[in-house]
């Protein structure tokens, strides 16, 4: 595996120098001395040292994040930009990330049967995305499991599914599902 020459972690001396500079800045801020109890600085370090400011990674899958974004809309449909914005607003973890997570969102929208295009957007740029009616009840209850979602879509469309997977309760056809959820 080739090391990324731009990654500071590949240069231990730079890391040590960075820590020394940070400690020096802390001493200056505290009038030249560090407290005897290093744990008393934890709050200070968390505020000013970027290494301590990382947000926790969301516990939900991309399917779950997309579904929660769409369900937050009164019309239960969103354009791609609004899905991105909802995720950024609710999960600061993604603010410090590069564009890769956006690629993952697009990939999940187009790959998973549980998401469907729901018409062109008002400005004509792009489509609205919605949740397939066969998955709506599960997603509303917080169940974002991928296999179950795919199985429900296939069964509602009358497609064959393996016998061992057919142990769920009765799955209603699409039009009946919409009537029950209204």
N, C-alpha and C positions, 0 to 999 in steps of 0.2 A: 504494500500500500504506500503510495507516494504522499509525503507530507505537503500540506498546503503552506507555501512559503509566506503567505500573508497572515497566518494564524499566530498570534503572539504566544500561545501555549507551546509552540515549538522552540521558543527561545527562553529558557529558564532564567537567564540573567536579566532579560527585559522584565519578566514577571517580578523578580526580586526588586529591581529598580523601581518598578511601578508601585510596589507595596511600600518601599522606603519613602517615595515621594508622597504617597497618600498619608503615611504615618506622620511625616513632617508637616503636612498641611493640617492634620488633626492637632498636632502640638501647637502650631501657630494659633489655631482657632481657640485652643484652651489655654492660652497665655504661657506656652512653653513647657507644659508638663502633661504627662499622661497619668490618669488615675491609677491607683494601685490595683484596683479591681478591673480587669480588662472587659468583663461582661457588662459593666455599666455603660460602655460605649456602643453596645449592640444597636440601640435605636439610632445613634448618630451614624454609624457605619451603614445601616440600612437606608438612611435618608440620602447620604452623599456618595456612597460607593456603588457604582453601577452593577458590580458583581452581585450585590445583595438585593437588587431591585427587580429581579426576574419574577414575572407572574407565574402562577402555577398553570400547568397544561390542563386544558379542559378534560373532564372525565368522560365526555360524550364523544362518540364517533362523528365523522363528518356528516353521516346520514342524520344523526340526532341533531346536530347543530343546524343543518338546513331545515329539517322538519320543524324545529322550535321557531326558527325565523319565520317560516311560512305560516305557522299556526298563530304567530303573534299579530298577523295582519287581519283586520276585520273581514276582508274578502277571501282570506286564506289563499292568497296568491301574491307573489312578489317577483320583480325583475331581478336579474343577477346583481346589479349594483346595490339594490336594497338588501339582498341577502348578505352581501359583503359587509354593508354598513351595520346591520343588526349584529353580526358576529363581532365586529370591532367594538361596538358599543357595549356588548355584554361579556366579552372575553378579551381583556387587555393583553393577554398573552400574544395575540396575533399582531398587535401593533409593532412589536419589535422584530417581527419575522419578515423575511423577504417575501417576494411574490409567489413562492411555491405553494403556500396554502390556498391561494386563489385558484391555482391550477387544479388542486385537489377538489375544491368545491365544484368547479366546472366538470371535472371528470365524474364525480359522484352524481351530479344532476343528469348527465347524459347517459351514464352507464346503468343506473339503478332504475328498475321498472316502477319503483314506488313514487318516483317524481315524473310528472307529465307536463308538457307544454300546455298552457291554458290561454292561447291566443296571443296576438301581437300586442305590444305595449302601446299606450296612448300616443307616444311620440313616434311610433313606427320603428324604433331602434330596439331590436331584440324582442324576446317573448316573456310573458309571465310564466312563472313556474308554480305548480300546485302539487298537491299530494294526491296520488291515485286513490279513488274512493274506497277501494278494497283495503287500504292501509290506514285510512283516516282514524278509525276508532282506536286501533293499536297506538298510533302516534299521539293521539290526544291523551291516552292513558300513560304515555311515557315509555312505551315499549318500542324501541327503535332497532330491534334485532333484524339483521339483513336477510337471513334465510327465511324467516317467517314472512317478512314483507314480500319477498319475491314469490314465495309459495302462494300467498293470498292473491296476488295479482294474476298469476298463471291460472289458478283455479277459477277465479272470477271470469276469466276470458275463455274458460272451457278447454284449456290446454292440459295435456297429460302431466301428472306429477307422480313420482315413485310412490308405491303403496305404503311403505313404511313412514312416509312423511304425511300421509293422509289421516293422521290421528287427531286432528283438530275438530272443534265444534263446526257446525254447519256454516259455510261461508256463503253469504248471499251474493247473487249476481250484482253487477255494478249499479243498475238502475234501482234495485231494491235497497241497496246499501244507502244510496242518496236519500231515499224516502225515509229510512229509519233514522238518519242523522239530522233531518231537517226539523 
